[in-house]
Amino acid sequence: MVFSSVAQAHSYNQSYVYFDVTRETLSGRIEVTLSDLTKIEQNSAEVDALMTDDQVRAAADKFHTYFQDRLQLSHQGQPYQIEFDDLTFFGTKVGRFAQFHFNVIGVEQTPTTIDMSYDGLFSDIDPTHRGFALIGSNTRNGMDENEGYISLIFRTGDGFKSLYLNDEPTKDIARTFFEHGIWHIWLGFDHVLFLLTLLLGAVMRIENAHWVPSESIRDSLLATVKIVTVFTIAHTITLCLATFEVITLPITLVEAVIAISIAVVALGNLIPRFHASSWKVVFLFGIFHGFGFANVLEPLGLDPARKALGLATFNIGVEVGQLAIVLVLFPIFFALRRLTAYRVIFLQYGSIALIAVALFWFVERTVGAFPGIGIAAAGVIN
């Protein structure tokens, strides 16, 4: 199996539950950033100063109780208890993590599947937080030091899920990555706004360098299909290349270009003569959106035998989520296209607003990583 390093596997706004499996024992650790532990300690999503290692050690009993209440394990209706026995720390590119090591009590012979629920910080502190469950090691199938392959993802209100302590069934891998692809599109506001920006002009046509309503739903549908197809081809190519590590780009660069892509397409809505070559623009920026999808897929991790399956089902999920957005927005835009308000409010003012949002995201994503670019862009906005 191909495993990521500790630094690569950990990200912002996430906590991790690792399990170490043998035939007779089940143990593990919960890994949480000091930032999130400070939120728990202060019972607030906003923190001023992070806790230190010594402060976390002093409050260890409180954190033990917190996670014992929020990490529930059972098998065939019989609950397991967890008992903490050690506390260690390590640093990553996203900050310092604490590791709360635990043993699962009551396991005489480790089952192949357990039921698990995990509510790290979702319900009462940070609903955007995500919890991941991983099999860190498993002596029964030779897995060792896994930092990359995530078995379960927990969001607000997910409740219990089945955690496979041996190899996960293929159908469950396919379903998990398919669902993740759909939700990434629906929750990835930059991708949604990019599609929205493209669709605004799809129900119009250019006449004498001005926008006029399309007379044919067929022509508008063909324009929409063309746009979506070009975007799909472009992001699929780079999603595959990045997932199999043929080409990789810095995350900050990718996210910054995705933000700019919205502004460029919106500018084409304001200046119709620029819109004639929109498919070229869509293909170019679709390439970067593919790298953006890959950055989401990469931390989930997959062994080589299942990487193709996970990639395929994730991409199908992305396309289904994308199609759902088009099916909702296209009829609305087509029905409104003849109204003056559509051309003024939606196409013009809407595009101006999209440009402003895109530039704000660009500055937000580049300040610190590319200080010169960020400062220059901030000056343009101001």
N, C-alpha and C positions, 0 to 999 in steps of 0.2 A: 504494500500500500504506500501511497505517496502522502506524507503528512506535512502540514504547515508547522512553522515554528510557533512558539508561544506568542511572540510579538505579532505574527501575522494573523493568528486565530482570534485575537481579542479585539474588540471594537467598542466604540462609545455606546452608552445607554443600554448595555447588555450585561447579564451575569450568566454564569455557567455552572452546571452541576455535572461533575465527572463521576463515573462509577468504575471501580476496579473489581473485576469478576473472577472468582475462582470456582471450583466445583462445590466447595463447602462454605465460602464466605462472600460477603458483598460489602464493600466499603467505598469510600469516595471522598469528594471535597466540593465545597461551594466556593467559587471564585467571584469576588465582587470588588469593584473599584472603591478606593477610599472616598471618592466623591459620592457614590451611592450609599456607602455606610454612613457618611455624614448626613445625608438626607434622612436615613432611617433614624439616626440619633436625634436629629432636630425635628423629625416628623414634618419636613417641609421639602418641596421640590427645589427651592432656592437656597443656596448656601453661600456664605461669605468666605469662610476659611476651612480648609479641609482638615480632617482629623489626622493626627500623626500615627505612626505605628504603635507608639506607647499608649496613646489614647484608645486605640482600637483594642489593644490587649487589656487595658483596664475595664473596657466595656464589653469584654468577650461574652460574659454570661448573658447580658442583655441580647446580644446578637444571636447567641445560641437559641434562646427562647424564641426570638423573632423567626428564625429559619425553621425551627422545629414545628412551629405553627403553620408555616407556609410551604414546607416540603412534605408532602404526604405520599407514602409508599404502601402498597398492599399487593397481596396475591390471593386470588380466588376469594375475595372478600375479607381476608385476614390481614389487618393492618400491621405494618412493621414500624418499629420505633428507630430513631437515629440517635446516636450518642456521640458527641463531639469529643475529640481527644488531643487535638494539636492545632496550632495557628502559625502560619508562615506567611511571608510576603514576597512579592517579586514585581519588577518593573516592566512596563511595555511602552510602546510608542504612544499609547493613548492614556497613560497614567499608571499609577501604582495599584496593584491588586492585593487583596488579602485572601488567603486560602484557609477556609475552615474545614479541617479534615474530620471525617466522621466514620463510624461503623454502623451498619444496619443490624439491629438486634432482632433475634428471633429466627434467623435463617439457619436451618439445619442442612438443607441441600438446596443450592441456588437454583431457582426455577429458570426456565428459558424466557419467560415473559413476566413482567410485573406491571401493575397499574401505578401511574405517577401523576401527581398534580404539583404545580410549582407556581407560586405567586410571589415573585421576588420583591418588586416595588409597584406592581400594577395597580392594585385596587385602591390603595389609600395615599400613595405618594406620587407616583409617576405612571399614568396610564400608557405612555408611549414606550415604556421599558419592555424589553424582550428577554425571556429566559431560554437558555439552550441546555439540552441534556445530551451528554456524550458518553460513550463507552471509552474510558481512558485506556483500559487494558482488559484483556480477557484471556486467561491462560487456557481456556477450553478451545479457542480457535486460533491462538497464536498472535492475537492483536496485542501490540505493545506501544506505549507512549503515543497514543492517538491524540492529536491536537486539532485535527482538521475535519473529521467526518461527524457532523452533527446529526443526532438521531431524532430529536424532537424539538419543536419550537413552541414556546408558550407565550400567549398574548392574554390580554384582559379577558377574564371569563371563560377561558378554555376548559377548565375543569380537568378531569382525569383523561389520560391518554395511555395507550399501551407502549411500554418500552421493551424492545427486544434485546435480550442480553446475549443472544447469539447473533447470527446474521439476519438482517432485516429482510422480509419478503420483498421481492421485486415490485409487486403491485403497490405496496405501501410506499416504496421509494418514488414510484411514478406519481402516485396521488399527492404525496407531500410536495414534490417539486412543481407539479402542475398548479396546485393551490398557491404556492409561493409566487409563481410567475404571475398569476392573476392579481394577487394582492399587491405585488410590487408595482404593477401598472396603476392600479386604482389608488394606491397610497403614494405613488411617486409623482408628486404634483408637477415637477418640471417636465416629465414625459407627457402628462395629461395636457399641460398648457401648450406644449409643442404641437400635439395633435389638434387641440382647439384652434390654435393660430392657423394651422394648415386648412382646417375645415371652413373657417370664416370665408375664404375666397373660393371655395369649391362650388358654391351654389351661385356664383357670379361668373360673368365673362367680361373680357376687355374689349371695348369698342371705342376707337379714336382716343386711346390712352386713358379711358375712364372706365370705371366699373359700372356695368349694367346687369340687371337680373338675368340669370340663365332662363331661357325659354323652354328648356327640356330637362325633365328629371333624369332622362337617360344620359344626357351629356354631363349633368352634374354628378351622377353616380359613376360614370366612367372616369371623370376627373378625380373623384374621391378614391376609387379603386386604384388608379394609377399612382396617386400620392402614397396610399397605404402600402401598396405593393413595393414601390421603390424604397420606402422607409423600412419595410420588413426585410427585403433582400440585403440592404446595407447593414442593418444592425445584426442580422443573423450571421453574416460573414464574420464580423469582428467579435461577436459573442463566441463563436466557435474558435476563432484564432486565439482569443484571450483565455478561454477556458482551458484549452490544451497548451497554454503557455508558449504559443508560437510567437505572438506579439503581445507585449504588455506596455501600458502607459501609466504615468503617475495619476493617482486618483484625483488630485487637486486639478491637474490640467484637464482631465476628462470632464469633471463637474463644472469647471469654468466654461469650457467650450459648449457644453449642453445649455448652460444659461444663455450664452451669447447666441446660440442657435434660435432660441425663441425670439430674441430681439431682431435678428436678421430677417426671419420669415415675417414677423410683424411689420418690419419696414417695407417689405415687398407688398403687403396689403395697403400701405399708405401711398406707395409709388407703383402703380400698376405696371409700368414698363419693366420694372425689375422682376415682376412676377412671371414673365414669359419663360424664364429659365429655372422656375421653382423646383422642377424635378432634380436638377443638378444640385441645387442647394440642399434639398431633402436627402439625396443620396450621401452627400458629403457629411452632413450633420448626423445622418442615421448611423454612419460609421462610429461616431463618438458615442451616440446613445447605446450602441452595442457594447462598447467598452464599459459604459455605465451599468448595463445589465450584468456584465461579467463581474464587476466589482461587488455586486450584491450576491451573485452566485458563488463567488470564490470562497467566502468565509464558511459557507455551509459544508464544503469539503465533500469529496467523493473518491472512493478507491477507483483505480483505473478501469476495472471491469464494469463499473456502474456509472462512470462519468458520462458516457454517451447517452445512457438512458436518462440520467438526471438533466443533462443539457437539453435533450430533445423535449422532455415533458415540461421543463421550465419554459422553454421557448414557445411551446404550444400554449401554455398558460398565459404568457405575455400576449400572444396573438389573440387569444380568446378575450382577454381583458381589454385589449385595444379595439377589437371588433365591437364589443359591448358599448364602448364609449362612442364609436362611430354611429352605431344603430340608434343611440339615444339622441345625439346632437344633430345628425344630418337631417332627419325629418323636421326638426324645429327650425333649423337655419333655412331649409328650403321653403318652409311655409311662410317665413318672415321676409324672404329675400326682396320682395317688391316694395316693402315699406321703406319710406325715406329714413325712418328711425333705424332700420337695420344698417343702411349704408353709413349713417352718421354716428349712431351710438355704438353699434356692434363693430362695424368694420373699421371706422376711423378712431373714435375715442377708445374703443376696446383694444385696438392694436397699440395705441399710445400707452394705455395702462399696462399692457403686456410688456412693452419695451421697458417701462419703468421698473416693473417687477424683475425682469430679466437682468437689468443692470444692477439692481440691488443685490440679487443673488450672485452676480459675477463679482461684485466688490466683496461680499461676504465670504465667498469661496477662495478669493485670491489674496486678501489682506493677510499678512503673516507668512503665507507660502511664497507669494511673489510680491513683496512689498512695493516695488516700483510700479508694477501694473496696478495694484490696488489703490495706491495713492493717486495715480493718474486718473483712474476711473472714478474715484471719489471726487476728484476735482471736476470732472465732466458733469456728474450728477448734481453737485452743489452749484 
